[in-house]
Amino acid sequence: MSEETKYVELCKGINGLDKIILREVRGCSAEVYLFGGHVTSWKNEHGEELLFVSNKAIFKPPKAIRGGIPICFPQFSNLGSLEPHGFARTRFWTIDNDPPPFPTNSSNKAFIDLILKHSEEDVKIWPHRYEFRLRITLGPGGDLMLTSRIRNTNTDGKSFTFTFAYHTYFHVTDISEVRVEGLETLDYLDNLKNRERFTEQGDAIVFESEVDKVYLSTPTKIAILDHERKRTFELRKDGLPDAVVWNPWDKKAKAIPDLGDDEYKHMLCVEAACVEKPITLKPGEEWRGRQELSAVPSSYCSGQLDPVGAFSSEEIGPA
């Protein structure tokens, strides 16, 4: 096996769809489908799956894949006239063999660059020209990084506005034993109450019923603690001020055709997003939004967001 294919392999996935497998020497891996530019798997060096994908996920275009990391662009949820969460997650992306230079750590070998451009079909429903470049990187320590660069390539002088999210589904052992730290005392919009604005009261977020909230002006780091598995996920983000927290719970799960009735117990969406204040780009302007995911063993200690020395020292810098 050549050096090249060891780190990056293009192969066929479910239903013959093209996918890329990223591998690192310690044994961690990630899988990305060209359909949706969609990360569907992220495993640690023990081969344990860290992302949730529904057993009922339909890998048949044009239906979006339920789970993993769907890309919501150019519209989050139903905040606009497009299909919910926009069309990027239901389009076929292509491998970008000649991306513009990335201000990134060049020692990473397991990465893939994807690109999505406007099609004549899409221009009918969203009348803009754009280039969306997505780099997905698996770091040597198993961190998963997604960097999006969206450029306005309109030739008519028009700006465009969009909302965005990395709709990450984390795999958790038991949702009732999970807590999220880093969002305490923040304001949020409650999607279950007509997006009314509230202030988070708890000292950490726990789950005992349906949750669908958009937290505003959030920190660059959020921790998701899976007590049962003694694992902590850390989400670091840049350029994405909001964080969406979602779990459908039992009633809504039963109403979602591509989600098993009890699967809500094993998933939690914590989504780095830009929802409250949409992004506007003039022609030629580029926006950049990045998230980095890490998973480490946690000996839970209240108030300790960062298990010491567990994460890479590389902070996310400005675009």
C-alpha positions in Angstrom: 0.0 0.0 0.0 1.5 3.3 -1.1 2.0 6.2 1.4 -0.7 8.1 -0.4 -3.5 5.6 -0.2 -2.6 4.9 3.4 -3.8 8.3 4.4 -6.5 9.0 1.8 -8.5 6.4 -0.1 -11.3 6.9 -2.6 -13.7 4.0 -2.8 -17.3 3.0 -3.0 -19.7 3.3 -0.1 -23.3 2.3 0.5 -25.4 2.0 -2.7 -22.2 2.6 -4.7 -21.8 6.2 -3.6 -18.3 7.6 -3.8 -16.6 8.0 -0.4 -13.2 9.0 0.9 -11.6 7.2 3.8 -9.0 9.2 5.8 -6.7 7.2 8.0 -4.0 8.1 10.5 -1.1 5.9 11.6 -2.4 5.3 15.1 -5.6 3.7 13.6 -8.1 6.5 13.8 -10.2 7.1 10.7 -12.9 9.2 9.1 -15.2 8.7 6.1 -16.6 11.4 3.8 -19.3 10.9 1.1 -19.1 13.1 -2.0 -22.9 13.2 -1.8 -23.4 16.2 0.6 -19.7 16.6 1.3 -20.9 14.6 4.3 -18.7 13.1 7.1 -20.4 9.8 8.1 -17.8 8.3 10.3 -15.1 9.3 12.8 -13.4 6.6 14.8 -10.7 6.7 17.4 -7.6 4.5 17.5 -9.7 1.7 19.2 -12.1 1.7 16.2 -14.9 3.2 18.3 -17.4 5.2 16.4 -17.7 8.8 17.7 -20.4 10.1 15.3 -24.0 8.9 15.3 -25.5 7.7 12.0 -29.0 6.3 12.1 -29.5 2.6 11.3 -32.4 3.8 9.1 -30.3 6.4 7.3 -31.1 6.4 3.6 -28.0 6.6 1.4 -30.1 7.4 -1.7 -29.9 10.9 -3.3 -31.6 13.2 -3.1 -32.5 12.3 0.5 -29.9 13.8 3.0 -28.0 11.3 5.2 -29.4 11.1 8.7 -26.4 11.6 11.1 -22.7 12.3 10.8 -21.9 15.9 10.0 -24.4 17.4 7.5 -23.5 20.8 6.1 -26.3 23.3 6.4 -25.9 26.0 3.6 -27.1 28.4 2.4 -30.0 28.2 4.9 -30.2 26.8 8.4 -33.4 24.9 9.3 -36.5 26.6 7.8 -35.3 30.1 8.2 -35.9 31.0 4.6 -37.6 29.9 1.4 -35.3 26.9 0.6 -35.6 23.3 1.6 -34.8 22.9 5.4 -31.0 23.2 6.0 -30.4 24.3 2.4 -29.1 22.3 -0.5 -25.4 21.7 0.1 -26.1 18.5 2.0 -28.0 17.0 -0.9 -25.6 17.9 -3.8 -22.7 15.9 -5.2 -19.4 17.6 -4.3 -16.2 17.1 -6.3 -12.7 16.6 -5.1 -10.8 19.9 -5.4 -7.4 19.0 -6.7 -6.0 22.5 -6.8 -7.3 24.4 -3.7 -6.0 27.9 -2.9 -3.3 27.7 -0.1 -4.6 26.9 3.3 -3.2 28.6 6.4 -3.0 25.3 8.2 -0.7 22.8 9.7 1.0 21.2 6.7 2.2 18.1 8.7 -1.3 16.6 8.4 -1.4 14.0 5.7 -4.9 12.6 6.1 -7.1 15.3 4.5 -9.3 15.9 1.5 -10.4 19.1 -0.3 -13.9 19.2 -1.7 -15.7 21.9 -3.7 -19.3 22.7 -4.5 -20.3 25.3 -7.0 -23.6 26.7 -8.1 -25.5 24.7 -10.7 -28.0 26.1 -13.2 -30.7 24.2 -11.3 -29.7 25.8 -8.0 -29.6 29.3 -9.5 -33.3 28.9 -10.1 -34.0 28.5 -6.4 -31.1 30.6 -5.0 -30.0 33.1 -7.7 -26.3 33.4 -6.8 -23.0 32.1 -7.9 -20.6 30.8 -5.2 -17.7 28.5 -4.6 -17.8 26.5 -1.4 -14.5 24.8 -0.5 -14.4 22.3 2.3 -11.3 20.8 3.8 -11.7 17.8 6.0 -8.6 16.8 8.0 -7.9 14.0 10.4 -5.0 15.0 12.7 -2.4 12.6 13.9 -4.0 12.5 17.3 -7.4 11.7 15.9 -8.9 15.3 15.9 -11.3 15.9 13.1 -11.2 19.4 11.5 -13.6 20.9 9.0 -12.8 24.2 7.4 -15.3 25.9 5.1 -14.5 28.7 2.8 -17.4 30.3 0.9 -16.8 32.8 -1.8 -19.3 35.0 -3.6 -18.5 34.6 -7.4 -21.6 36.6 -8.6 -20.8 38.6 -11.8 -23.9 40.8 -11.5 -22.5 42.8 -8.6 -25.0 41.4 -6.1 -24.2 40.4 -2.5 -25.7 37.3 -1.0 -26.7 36.4 2.6 -26.7 32.9 4.2 -26.9 31.0 7.4 -24.7 28.0 8.1 -24.2 25.1 10.5 -22.0 22.0 10.9 -25.0 19.8 12.1 -22.8 17.4 14.0 -24.4 14.2 15.5 -22.3 13.0 18.4 -22.6 9.3 19.4 -23.4 9.1 23.1 -24.0 6.1 25.3 -27.1 7.3 27.1 -28.5 10.8 26.5 -29.8 11.0 30.1 -26.2 10.7 31.3 -24.8 13.4 29.1 -24.0 17.0 30.0 -22.9 19.9 27.9 -20.5 22.6 29.4 -19.6 26.0 28.1 -23.1 27.3 27.4 -24.2 28.2 30.9 -25.7 31.6 31.5 -26.0 32.3 27.8 -29.0 33.6 25.9 -30.7 31.2 23.5 -33.5 31.1 21.0 -35.9 28.2 21.8 -37.2 26.6 18.6 -39.9 24.8 20.6 -41.3 28.2 21.7 -41.3 30.1 18.4 -37.7 31.1 18.7 -38.4 33.1 21.8 -35.3 34.3 23.6 -34.4 33.0 27.1 -31.3 32.9 29.3 -29.8 29.5 30.3 -30.2 29.0 34.0 -28.5 25.6 34.7 -24.8 25.2 35.6 -24.6 22.7 32.8 -27.0 21.4 30.2 -28.6 18.0 30.8 -31.3 16.1 28.9 -34.6 14.8 30.1 -36.9 15.9 27.2 -36.8 17.3 23.7 -34.3 20.1 23.2 -34.0 22.5 20.2 -32.1 25.6 21.1 -29.8 28.1 19.4 -27.3 29.5 21.9 -26.0 32.9 21.0 -22.5 34.5 21.3 -21.0 31.2 22.4 -17.4 30.6 23.4 -14.9 29.0 21.0 -14.9 25.8 23.1 -17.8 23.6 24.1 -17.5 20.2 26.0 -19.9 17.3 25.7 -19.4 14.8 28.6 -20.6 11.2 28.1 -20.5 9.9 31.7 -21.4 6.4 30.8 -18.5 6.0 28.4 -16.2 8.3 30.5 -15.5 10.3 27.3 -15.5 14.0 26.7 -15.9 15.5 23.2 -14.5 18.9 22.8 -15.8 21.2 20.0 -13.6 24.1 19.1 -14.9 26.6 16.5 -14.0 29.8 14.7 -16.2 32.1 12.7 -19.3 30.4 14.1 -20.8 32.5 17.0 -23.8 30.3 17.6 -24.3 26.7 18.9 -27.4 24.7 18.2 -28.3 21.9 20.7 -30.8 19.4 19.5 -32.3 16.0 20.6 -35.7 15.0 19.3 -36.6 12.8 22.3 -39.1 10.0 22.0 -42.2 11.5 20.4 -40.4 13.4 17.6 -38.0 10.5 17.0 -41.1 8.3 16.2 -42.2 10.9 13.7 -38.8 10.9 11.8 -38.9 8.1 9.2 -35.1 7.7 8.9 -34.5 7.6 12.7 -35.2 4.5 14.9 -37.7 5.0 17.7 -35.1 4.6 20.4 -32.1 6.0 18.6 -32.5 9.5 20.2 -31.0 7.9 23.3 -27.6 7.5 21.5 -27.3 10.8 19.7 -26.8 14.5 20.5 -26.5 17.3 18.0 -24.2 20.2 19.1 -23.8 22.3 16.0 -21.3 25.1 15.4 -23.4 27.6 13.5 -24.1 31.1 12.3 -27.8 31.5 12.6 -28.9 34.6 14.5 -26.9 37.1 12.4 -26.7 35.9 8.8 -23.4 36.4 6.9 -23.4 38.7 3.9 -20.7 38.5 1.2 -20.1 41.0 -1.6 -18.8 39.7 -4.9 -15.2 38.5 -4.4 -15.5 38.3 -0.6 -14.9 35.0 1.2 -16.1 33.8 4.6 -14.3 31.1 6.6 -15.8 28.9 9.4 -14.0 26.1 11.1 -14.7 23.4 13.7 -12.3 21.0 15.3 -13.6 17.9 17.2 -11.6 16.0 19.8 -12.5 13.0 22.0 -10.6 12.1 25.1 -11.2 9.9 28.2 -12.7 12.0 30.9 -12.4 11.6 34.6 -15.1 14.1 35.2 -14.3 17.0 37.5 -16.9 19.7 37.8 -16.0 23.0 36.2 -13.0 21.6 34.4 -13.8 22.2 30.8 -10.3 21.2 29.5 -8.8 17.9 30.8 -5.2 19.1 31.1 -3.0 18.4 28.2 -5.6 16.4 26.4 -6.0 18.7 23.4 -3.7 20.0 20.8 -2.0 23.3 21.7 -2.9 24.7 18.3 -5.6 27.3 18.9 -7.9 28.2 16.1 -6.6 31.4 14.6 -8.5 34.1 12.8 -9.3 33.7 9.1 
